[in-house]
């Protein structure tokens, strides 16, 4: 994987294909490997990078804010890909939203998968509990929660949960980047992105999962109500980790909605 110094971190990323640029931004406790279907989109020039403190990207002087994660994406767009359609999953979708609002010249279109612009009380408590587990140094508790969370994010009984957990555990490493990103998401409760939605004039595709308990249809409706040019697509037979539960449908929807 190539790497580049951006802001205060060393960012690892993968690049493949040729054509219009598309940047993929993964979710919490994930890394660039979660976008396995990129190689089926060889008619696009695709990039997938590891977020700050995830995968092989360094943590740097992490401050636990969405603004910092947003600025990391903006730096990647400026220095590596150029203006690109940005595809974000969950945390990654929220990062993409923030970047689209701040730099519309760099994000001419966006795809938001299982994404929220505002965080409720229950989700905030979830993030804070995971942060405290990391800070306590109890690695066994972090892994146990990661396994329970992963199982709850899946709808298919055919998925090998242990395999998914192993990949996600490897992605978070010592957990500090995981806690940093969880802090950024928890803060969205007090600083929601909903006031920014009306100013995002780029076309946005919102993709939900039919059986997502972590980011239900209500979250998608908030985006659809606030974004001037938004459309909705839904992945059947899938929970929050839709790209694990039903990757074929996700690939088909991405192929349908990505600019050519």
C-alpha positions as CSV (number, residue, x, y, z in Angstrom):
1,X,0.0,0.0,0.0
2,X,1.2,3.5,-0.7
3,X,1.5,6.0,2.1
4,X,1.5,9.8,2.3
5,X,2.1,12.3,5.0
6,X,-1.0,14.4,5.5
7,X,-1.6,16.9,8.3
8,X,0.1,15.2,11.3
9,X,-0.3,11.5,10.2
10,X,1.0,8.9,7.8
11,X,-2.0,7.8,5.7
12,X,-2.0,4.3,4.1
13,X,-4.3,3.8,1.1
14,X,-5.0,1.6,-1.8
15,X,-5.6,2.7,-5.4
16,X,-6.9,0.7,-8.3
17,X,-8.7,1.0,-11.7
18,X,-9.0,3.9,-14.1
19,X,-11.7,6.4,-14.9
20,X,-13.6,8.9,-12.7
21,X,-12.2,9.2,-9.2
22,X,-14.0,7.7,-6.3
23,X,-12.8,7.8,-2.7
24,X,-14.1,5.2,-0.2
25,X,-14.2,6.1,3.5
26,X,-14.7,3.2,5.9
27,X,-16.6,3.0,9.2
28,X,-15.7,2.7,12.8
29,X,-13.6,-0.3,13.6
30,X,-12.9,-0.9,9.9
31,X,-10.2,-0.2,7.4
32,X,-9.7,0.0,3.7
33,X,-10.2,-3.8,3.3
34,X,-14.0,-3.4,4.0
35,X,-14.4,-2.0,0.4
36,X,-13.6,-5.4,-1.2
37,X,-15.8,-4.7,-4.3
38,X,-13.6,-1.9,-5.5
39,X,-11.9,-4.3,-7.7
40,X,-15.2,-5.0,-9.4
41,X,-15.4,-1.3,-10.2
42,X,-12.3,-1.2,-12.4
43,X,-13.8,1.4,-14.7
44,X,-13.4,3.9,-11.9
45,X,-10.1,5.1,-10.3
46,X,-10.9,4.1,-6.8
47,X,-9.1,5.0,-3.6
48,X,-9.6,3.6,-0.1
49,X,-7.6,4.9,2.8
50,X,-7.3,4.0,6.5
51,X,-8.8,6.6,8.8
52,X,-6.6,8.2,11.5
53,X,-5.7,5.4,14.0
54,X,-7.3,2.6,12.0
55,X,-5.5,0.0,9.9
56,X,-2.0,1.1,9.1
57,X,-2.6,4.9,9.4
58,X,-1.0,6.6,12.4
59,X,-3.0,8.2,15.1
60,X,-1.0,11.5,15.3
61,X,-2.2,14.3,17.6
62,X,-5.8,13.0,17.6
63,X,-8.3,15.4,19.2
64,X,-11.5,13.3,19.0
65,X,-13.3,15.7,16.7
66,X,-15.2,15.2,13.4
67,X,-13.5,18.4,12.1
68,X,-10.1,16.7,12.3
69,X,-11.4,13.6,10.5
70,X,-13.0,15.8,7.9
71,X,-9.8,17.7,7.4
72,X,-7.9,14.4,6.9
73,X,-10.3,13.6,4.1
74,X,-10.0,17.0,2.6
75,X,-6.2,16.7,2.7
76,X,-6.4,13.3,0.9
77,X,-8.6,14.8,-1.8
78,X,-6.3,17.8,-2.3
79,X,-3.1,15.7,-2.3
80,X,-3.9,12.3,-3.7
81,X,-7.2,11.9,-5.7
82,X,-8.3,15.3,-6.6
83,X,-12.0,16.1,-6.7
84,X,-13.8,12.8,-6.4
85,X,-17.2,11.2,-5.6
86,X,-16.9,10.2,-2.0
87,X,-18.5,7.0,-0.7
88,X,-18.7,6.7,3.1
89,X,-20.1,4.0,5.4
90,X,-21.5,4.9,8.8
91,X,-18.7,7.0,10.5
92,X,-17.2,7.4,7.0
93,X,-20.5,8.8,5.7
94,X,-20.6,11.4,8.4
95,X,-17.0,12.4,7.6
96,X,-18.0,12.7,3.9
97,X,-21.0,14.9,4.8
98,X,-18.8,17.2,6.7
99,X,-16.2,17.4,3.9
100,X,-19.0,18.0,1.3
101,X,-20.3,20.9,3.3
102,X,-16.8,22.5,3.8
103,X,-15.4,21.9,0.4
104,X,-18.0,21.4,-2.3
105,X,-15.3,21.8,-5.0
106,X,-13.7,18.6,-3.9
107,X,-16.9,16.5,-3.4
108,X,-19.0,16.8,-6.6
109,X,-21.1,13.8,-5.5
110,X,-21.5,11.6,-2.5
111,X,-22.8,8.2,-1.5
112,X,-23.8,7.8,2.1
113,X,-24.3,4.3,3.5
114,X,-25.9,3.7,6.9
115,X,-25.1,7.3,7.8
116,X,-26.4,9.7,10.4
117,X,-26.3,13.5,10.6
118,X,-27.3,13.6,14.2
119,X,-26.7,11.2,17.1
120,X,-29.2,10.3,19.8
121,X,-28.8,9.7,23.5
122,X,-28.5,5.9,23.2
123,X,-25.9,6.1,20.5
124,X,-23.9,8.6,22.5
125,X,-23.9,6.3,25.5
126,X,-22.8,3.4,23.3
127,X,-19.8,5.4,22.0
128,X,-18.9,6.6,25.5
129,X,-19.0,3.1,26.9
130,X,-16.6,1.9,24.2
131,X,-14.3,4.8,24.8
132,X,-14.1,4.0,28.5
133,X,-13.3,0.4,27.7
134,X,-10.3,1.4,25.6
135,X,-9.1,3.9,28.1
136,X,-9.3,1.3,30.9
137,X,-6.8,-0.8,29.1
138,X,-9.1,-3.9,29.3
139,X,-8.4,-5.5,26.0
140,X,-10.6,-8.5,26.7
141,X,-13.6,-6.2,27.4
142,X,-12.9,-4.3,24.1
143,X,-12.8,-7.5,22.1
144,X,-15.9,-8.9,23.8
145,X,-17.8,-5.7,23.0
146,X,-16.5,-5.7,19.5
147,X,-17.8,-9.2,19.0
148,X,-21.2,-8.5,20.5
149,X,-21.5,-5.3,18.4
150,X,-20.5,-7.1,15.2
151,X,-23.0,-9.8,15.8
152,X,-25.7,-7.2,16.4
153,X,-24.8,-5.4,13.2
154,X,-25.3,-8.5,11.0
155,X,-28.6,-9.9,9.8
156,X,-27.4,-13.0,7.9
157,X,-26.8,-16.2,9.8
158,X,-24.4,-17.4,7.0
159,X,-21.7,-14.8,8.0
160,X,-18.7,-16.1,9.8
161,X,-18.8,-13.6,12.8
162,X,-15.4,-14.7,14.1
163,X,-13.8,-13.9,10.8
164,X,-15.4,-10.5,10.7
165,X,-14.4,-9.7,14.3
166,X,-10.8,-10.8,13.6
167,X,-10.6,-8.3,10.7
168,X,-12.2,-5.5,12.7
169,X,-10.0,-6.2,15.7
170,X,-6.9,-6.0,13.5
171,X,-8.2,-2.7,12.1
172,X,-8.5,-1.0,15.5
173,X,-5.1,-2.2,16.8
174,X,-4.5,-0.8,20.3
175,X,-7.9,0.9,20.2
176,X,-6.8,4.5,20.4
177,X,-8.0,5.4,16.9
178,X,-11.3,3.6,17.6
179,X,-11.8,5.6,20.8
180,X,-10.8,8.8,18.9
181,X,-13.4,8.2,16.2
182,X,-16.0,7.2,18.7
183,X,-15.4,10.5,20.5
184,X,-15.9,12.3,17.2
185,X,-19.3,10.6,16.6
186,X,-20.5,11.1,20.2
187,X,-19.9,14.9,19.8
188,X,-22.3,14.9,16.8
189,X,-25.1,14.8,19.4
190,X,-24.2,18.4,20.5
191,X,-23.0,19.5,17.1
192,X,-25.3,17.8,14.5
193,X,-24.7,18.2,10.8
194,X,-28.4,18.8,10.1
195,X,-27.9,22.6,9.9
196,X,-25.3,22.1,7.1
197,X,-27.4,19.8,4.9
198,X,-29.3,22.5,3.0
199,X,-26.0,23.9,1.7
200,X,-24.8,20.7,0.2
201,X,-25.9,21.0,-3.4
202,X,-24.1,18.0,-4.8
203,X,-26.1,15.0,-5.7
204,X,-26.2,12.5,-2.8
205,X,-27.3,8.9,-2.8
206,X,-28.4,7.7,0.6
207,X,-28.2,3.9,1.0
208,X,-29.9,2.2,4.0
209,X,-30.1,-1.5,5.0
210,X,-33.5,-3.1,5.5
211,X,-32.6,-4.6,8.9
212,X,-30.2,-2.0,10.3
213,X,-30.8,-1.5,14.0
214,X,-27.9,0.9,14.5
215,X,-28.8,3.3,11.8
216,X,-32.6,2.9,11.0
217,X,-34.6,4.4,8.3
218,X,-35.3,7.5,10.4
219,X,-31.6,8.5,10.0
220,X,-32.0,8.3,6.2
221,X,-35.2,10.3,6.3
222,X,-33.4,13.1,8.1
223,X,-30.8,13.2,5.3
224,X,-33.4,13.0,2.6
225,X,-35.4,15.9,4.2
226,X,-32.4,18.1,4.5
227,X,-30.3,17.5,1.4
228,X,-31.5,19.4,-1.7
229,X,-30.5,16.6,-4.2
230,X,-30.8,13.3,-2.4
231,X,-32.2,9.9,-3.5
232,X,-32.7,6.8,-1.5
233,X,-31.7,3.1,-2.2
234,X,-32.1,0.2,0.2
235,X,-30.1,-3.0,0.6
236,X,-32.4,-6.0,1.4
237,X,-31.5,-8.8,3.8
238,X,-28.8,-6.7,5.5
239,X,-28.0,-5.2,8.9
240,X,-25.7,-2.3,9.6
241,X,-22.7,-4.1,8.1
242,X,-24.5,-4.3,4.8
243,X,-21.3,-4.8,2.8
244,X,-20.8,-8.1,4.8
245,X,-24.4,-9.2,4.8
246,X,-25.2,-8.5,1.2
247,X,-22.1,-7.5,-0.7
248,X,-23.5,-8.4,-4.1
249,X,-26.5,-5.9,-3.6
250,X,-24.1,-3.2,-2.3
251,X,-21.9,-3.6,-5.4
252,X,-24.9,-3.4,-7.7
253,X,-26.2,-0.2,-6.0
254,X,-22.8,1.4,-6.2
255,X,-22.4,0.6,-9.8
256,X,-25.9,2.1,-10.5
257,X,-25.3,5.3,-8.6
258,X,-21.6,6.2,-9.2
259,X,-21.1,8.8,-11.9
260,X,-19.6,7.4,-15.2
